Amino acid sequence: MNTSLNWIKEYVPELDCSPKEFTDRMTLSGTKVETCTILNKNLEKIVTGRILSIEPHPDATKLVICQVDVGASEPVQIVTGASNMKTGDVVPVVLDGGKVAGGHDGGALPEDGIRIKAGKLRGVPSYGMMCSIEELGSSREFYPEAPEEGLYIFPEGTEVGQDAPTLLGLNDAVHEYEITSNRVDCYSVIGIAREAAATFRKPFLAPREEESGNEEDIHDFLSAEVEAPELCPRYTARMVKDIRLGPSPKWMQIRLASAGIRPINNLVDITNYVMLEYGQPMHAYDYERIRGKRIVVKRAQDGERFETLDGQERELDHSILTICDAEGAVGIAGIMGGENSKITDEVKTMVFEAAAFDGTNIRLSARKVGSRTDASGCFEKGLDPNLASRAINRACELVEELRCGTVIGGMIDIYPVKREPVTVACTAAEINSLLGTSLRAEEMKEILERVELTTELDGDRLIVTAPTFRQDIHRMCDVAEEVARFYGYDMIPLTLPSGAAAGGLAPDLAVNARVRHMAQALGYSQAYMYSFESPRVYDRLLFPEDAPERRQVRISNPLGEDFSVMRTSPANGMLNALSTNYNRRNKTVRLYEMANIYLPKALPLTELPDERMQLTLGFLGEGDFFTMKGDVEAILHRLGLRGRFHYDAACEKSFLHPGRRAGIVYDGQRIGYLGEVHPEAAENYSIGTRAYLAVVDMRSVYPYVNDDTKFTPVPKFPAVSRDFSLLVPLSVKAGELEDVLVQRSGKLLESVELFDIYAGTNIPEGYKSMAYKVTLRAKDHTLTDEEINAVVKKILNGLERMNVELRS
């Protein structure tokens, strides 16, 4: 967004500041100025002068000697090579010692300009220089009346001795802003002027919007209908007849040029001027070319083709909004008009259109048709529907002011659901708490009303009503931002953060970080795997055809078949990593991964899949099943899972060895699984040694995480150990035995340790020998033989019920 400082001063007439001060203060108040271009930079001592006489140079055929009246007591003699002037013309004249910006060579302008000094040209004294528009730092693009080569000539009647840059509108500065997308109102000169008025505490003078139009009624000439109100919340139109095309006045041309828009003619310049002034794009149609004298705003047909103003044929679809007449499209809404309704030099009656369109739809439509215009750039940000009528009335007012047509009375206005102002209630205490200030409610009210936020006070409570053009005001923090901007960020004192929310990780992320640290402490290195996989990997993992893991989320635009589904198991990624290391002759490898798997809730997808964070451990080389089991328990104990873990042999993970796999159960809840990789699966991944995997579902673990650490004093009383050498049926598992030992020992139990297991000679067939060491201790006394014997008796009774007996 570019604005002229002189144009800003039209709406803030009391604004008196340098371009540098304007840049600094506007940036500090939140309207960031990216660049500032001073148009009269390096222009010094340049006035208007009338050529009194032209004589040939005695020694140069391409030079002439001119006597020029610059308003001084005596004419100034200037030698020039220009040939496009005549006696009586008024031209820009640089006096002796003055400066110009550059020249005709088309290169970059000198940083410090060019100093003009009196001298002699081929022996004839010359006391200045007459200028082209390029030498004044501009171009024919913005001053089309300037000749292609030669001096710039002012209109007849221009007085001599005046400041030439001022007459040309070059005593100005153009500021370029970085506007955030939520401040749509600042994509206009009026919006920037409002910000300037609030920043400098000056009154804002809005442009007048007077009623215009003759006694006729537009509804007698034209009708309109909106068939897609969800994409066009408001549509307005007005008509102008007896069109008189011509150049727009110089003041309008200067303002358009300062914003980088080339003047064309009065009607085109009016639409561009209003778009810059209000931020509301407008479009004009030739009334005679509107078939049926009817406008319909509706969606295009799939496959419909339409030729736009730039001569390109565009293919449309049902998502694109079009402006149609009785027979077909005449424009793509918010983007570009059609070749079949464009304004030509023969236009007699025209229709002005100003509307509000759905911003998202305009952005997507512009991308589809391959044409992003200035208009679509405005519409895609989401304009205020209440702006349309103001902008179109302003355009019609300018039509009458510039006398380029007769405005027909009335306005077509289709506005079924009017946008109302937003009201936000908050307190001064809330704002002060957020900002770290100590402002009174009355001070906040004064600041807010400077930016046209109507504010009512009820004690400490502020009821703020934002006009509809302020689409960024929705809640207390938005109001606080306005207070901070215009109170001054530099005025807010430095304070320390208060409250509990002083940063840190969310609870689940903190747990994940602790797990990573523990895994690394156990010697595992972190690995990163792909979330996208090939559906063929589930064959390598030996999953049956009906396995739930084969129900995967498919990618609609995959990079290829190998990355076409979201993974439902972390095993493939870990086995690939182990395989890579094994085949690179790394004999001992320990890896871990913390990442999601993606389980669809239904197929085809009706909602987002269930994303479950899982810890995956994998190793090969040194270690066995029990090493992995110990590592898993060490990590979970670090998270505060203090109870006993159970291992369920009914683990149906096909890629694990059927005799060396187990589900991990805690508090009756299955939280993961572990085991040795199935030899066939290991072969599928080219792993030629035993490998082990463990997977822990972190979402199942989170409820059990306990950060409370309790320390117990060193025992004062001695412990007592008893060894149990047991003859156990093969069908009885170690965990079942340990459950009995723990339960029967009661509060006196300190630890249970399996220290021997044997099957073979002297052991009956169908049995195994297992030896446990049970340690007992009381906290407040030395155990007596009676207490110890009672515990031993309970243990033996419990084992007897399991058909377990002491070895003789």
NUDOKOL-417136 format. One record per residue (C-alpha): residue in one letter; y, x, z. Coordinates in steps of 0.5 Angstrom, whole numbers, plus 500, padded with zeros to 3 digits. Example, Ala and Ser with C-alpha at 12.3 -4.5 7.8 and 13.67 -1.06 7.14 Angstrom:
// NUDOKOL-417136
a491525516 s498527514 
END
This chain:
// NUDOKOL-417136
m500500500 n507503498 t514500500 s521502498 l525503505 n531500501 w526494500 i524494507 k532494509 e533487505 y529484511 v531488517 p538489515 e540493521 l535498520 d538505520 c534511520 s532517516 p525517512 k523522517 e524518523 f521512520 t515515518 d514518525 r516511529 m512507524 t506511525 l506511533 s506504533 g500503529 t502503522 k500509519 v504513514 e500517510 t506520505 c513519504 t516521497 i524521497 l526519490 n533523490 k530529493 n533535489 l539531486 e545533488 k552532485 i550527479 v555522477 t556517471 g560520466 r563517459 i563521453 l570522450 s569526444 i563530441 e564536436 p559541433 h558548436 p561553432 d555558433 a549553434 t547548429 k543544434 l548544440 v554540441 i561540445 c562534449 q568532453 v566527459 d570523463 v567523470 g573520474 a576526476 s583528474 e581532468 p575531463 v569536464 q567540458 i559540457 v555543451 t548540450 g543539445 a541532446 s543528440 n542520442 m549519445 k555517442 t562517444 g563512449 d556512452 v556513460 v551518462 p548521468 v552528469 v550534474 l557537476 d557545477 g553547483 g549540483 k541540482 v536536478 a529535479 g526538473 g526537466 h522535459 d516540459 g511534463 g509539468 a510539476 l517538478 p520545482 e519544489 d527546490 g529543484 i534546479 r541548480 i546547475 k552552474 a557553470 g556558464 k557559457 l552557451 r553561445 g560563447 v562556449 p564554456 s560549459 y561546466 g555541468 m549538464 m548531462 c541528464 s535525462 i531520466 e525526467 e531531469 l532526475 g525526477 s523519474 s520517467 r520512462 e514508465 f519506470 y525506466 p523503459 e530503457 a530510457 p529514450 e523517449 e527524448 g534525450 l539523455 y539516459 i544512457 f547507462 p549499460 e556498457 g561497462 t558502468 e564505471 v565513471 g565517477 q559513481 d553516484 a548516479 p542516483 t544510487 l545506480 l538508478 g535506485 l533513487 n537514493 d531511496 a524513500 v517510498 h512510504 e505510503 y501507508 e493507511 i492500512 t486498516 s482492513 n483487519 r491487518 v491483511 d498481513 c501489512 y498489505 s505486503 v513488504 i514483509 g508485513 i511492513 a518489515 r515485521 e512492523 a519496522 a523490526 a518490532 t518498532 f525499532 r527493536 k531490530 p532483528 f527481522 l530477516 a525473512 p526471505 r529464504 e524459501 e528454498 e526448495 s526448487 g524444481 n527438477 e526431478 e519431474 d513431477 i507436476 h502431477 d504427471 f502433467 l496436470 s491435475 a486439479 e480439482 v476444487 e468443486 a467449491 p471449497 e467454501 l469459496 c476456495 p479453501 r486452498 y488452491 t496450489 a499450482 r506449480 m509449473 v515452469 k518449462 d523452457 i521459458 r526464456 l522471456 g527477457 p527483461 s528482469 p534484473 k535492474 w534490482 m527487481 q525493476 i527498481 r523495487 l517494482 a518501480 s519504487 a512501488 g509504482 i509498478 r512498471 p517493469 i514488463 n518482463 n522477467 l515472468 v510478469 d515482474 i516475478 t508475479 n508482481 y514482485 v511476489 m505479490 l508486493 e513482497 y508477500 g501480499 q499474495 p496475488 m498469483 h496468476 a500464470 y497460464 d500458458 y500450459 e499449452 r492452452 i489448458 r485443454 g485436457 k491438462 r486439467 i484445472 v477445475 v475451480 k467451480 r462456480 a460459473 q453457470 d448463470 g448467463 e455464462 r459469458 f467469458 e472474455 t477476460 l484479458 d482486457 g478484451 q472485455 e466480455 r463479461 e456475463 l457471469 d452467474 h452462479 s455466485 i462467481 l467462482 t471461475 i478457474 c476452468 d480447464 a476441461 e472445456 g470451460 a473457464 v480460463 g479465468 i475469473 a478466480 g481472484 i480477479 m482476472 g485471467 g482469460 e484471453 n484464451 s489462456 k494468456 i501468456 t504470450 d511471447 e511464444 v510461451 k514455452 t511452459 m506455464 v502454470 f503458476 e497459480 a496461488 a490460491 a486463497 f479465495 d473467500 g474475500 t466477500 n465473494 i471476490 r468483492 l461481490 s464478484 a468484482 r462488482 k458484478 v463483473 g465491473 s472489474 r476491480 t483489479 d490489484 a489482485 s481482487 g483488492 c488483495 f483477495 e477481498 k480482504 g481475506 l488472505 d491467509 p491460506 n498458509 l501463505 a499460498 s504455498 r510460501 a508465495 i508460489 n515457492 r518463492 a516465485 c519458483 e525460486 l526467483 v524463476 e531459477 e535465480 l533469474 r534463469 c528464466 g525457466 t526450469 v521449475 i518442474 g518438481 g512437486 m506442487 i499441486 d496443493 i488442495 y487444502 p482440505 v481444512 k488447514 r487453518 e490453525 p493458529 v489462534 t490461542 v488467546 a489466554 c489472558 t492475564 a497481565 a492484570 e487484565 i491488560 n494493565 s487494567 l485495560 l491500558 g492503565 t499500565 s503496570 l507492566 r510485568 a508479565 e515478562 e515485559 m509483555 k512477553 e518480550 i513485547 l509480544 e514475541 r517481537 v511481533 e511473532 l506472537 t508466541 t507467548 e507462554 l507464561 d504461567 g505466573 d501472571 r497468565 l499469558 i497464553 v498467546 t499463540 a498468533 p500465527 t495464521 f497471518 r495475524 q488474523 d486480527 i488476534 h482473537 r481476544 m484479550 c483486547 d487484541 v493482545 a492488549 e493493543 e499489541 v502491548 a500498547 r503499540 f510497542 y510499549 g508506546 y502510546 d506516549 m508511555 i502510557 p500514563 l494519564 t489515568 l481517570 p476512568 s474506573 g469502574 a461503573 a461503565 a463510565 g458512560 g451514560 l445512556 a442505556 p436504561 d431505555 l434510552 a434514558 v427513559 n425516552 a430522554 r425523560 v419522556 r421527551 h423532556 m416532560 a412532553 q416539551 a415541558 l407540557 g408544551 y409539546 s414540540 q417534537 a416532530 y419527526 m415522521 y417517516 s417510517 f415508510 e408509508 s403508503 p398502504 r393507502 v393510508 y390505512 d383506508 r384514510 l385511518 l378507517 f381500518 p377494517 e380490511 d382484516 a385489521 p392487524 e395494522 r394492515 r399486515 q405490513 v413489511 r413491504 i420494502 s423490496 n426497493 p421502495 l422510492 g415509490 e408507492 d407512497 f413509501 s413502500 v411499507 m413500514 r408503518 t404499523 s401505526 p404512528 a397515527 n398517520 g404521521 m401525526 l395526523 n399529517 a403533521 l396536525 s393537518 t399541515 n399546521 y391546521 n391548514 r397553515 r392557520 n396555526 k390555531 t393551537 v398545535 r401540540 l406535537 y409529540 e413523536 m418518539 a419513534 n418505532 i413502529 y414495525 l410489526 p411483522 k412476526 a410472520 l408474513 p412473508 l418475513 t422469516 e425474521 l426481523 p420485525 d418487532 e420494532 r416497538 m418504540 q412508541 l410515544 t405519540 l401525542 g397530538 f394536539 l388541536 g385547538 e385548546 g384542550 d379536550 f379529551 f381530559 t386535557 m390529553 k388524559 g391529564 d398530559 v399522559 e398521566 a403527568 i408523563 l407516566 h407519573 r414522572 l416515570 g414513577 l408509575 r404511582 g398507581 r392508579 f390508571 h384505568 y381506562 d378501558 a372503553 a373497549 c378501545 e377498537 k382504534 s377506528 f380512527 l378515534 h371517536 p367511538 g364515544 r371519546 r376513546 a379509551 g385504552 i390506557 v391500562 y396500568 d397494573 g392490568 q396491562 r394495556 i400500555 g396505550 y390508548 l387515547 g381519544 e378524539 v380523532 h374520528 p370526524 e371522518 a378521519 a379528521 e375530514 n380525510 y386529513 s383536512 i382537519 g376542520 t376542528 r377537533 a383533534 y386528539 l391523539 a394519545 v399513543 v403509549 d407503547 m414504551 r416497551 s410496555 v412502560 y419500561 p418494566 y414499571 v419505571 n421507578 d426512579 d425511587 t422518589 k419518596 f418524600 t413524606 p413530611 v408535611 p402532615 k401534623 f394532623 p388535620 a384532614 v377531614 s373531607 r366528606 d362530600 f358524596 s352527592 l350520588 l345518584 v348513579 p345509573 l348511566 s351504565 v356505571 k362509569 a366514573 g372509574 e368504577 l365508582 e372511584 d375504585 v369503590 l371509594 v378508594 q378500596 r373502601 s376508604 g383504606 k389507609 l386513611 l384515604 e388521602 s384523595 v378522591 e376528587 l370528582 f367535582 d360535579 i356531574 y349533572 a344529568 g337533566 t331536571 n330533577 i334527575 p330520574 e331518567 g337513566 y341516571 k346521572 s348525578 m355525580 a359528586 y365526589 k370529595 v373524599 t379527603 l381522609 r387523614 a391519619 k399520619 d399519627 h393522630 t387526629 l381522626 t375521631 d368521629 e367514630 e373512625 i370517619 n363514620 a366507619 v369509613 v363513610 k358507612 k363502608 i363507602 l355507602 n355499603 g359498597 l355503593 e349500594 r351494591 m352498585 n345500585 v348507587 e345511592 l345518595 r341524593 s336526597 
END
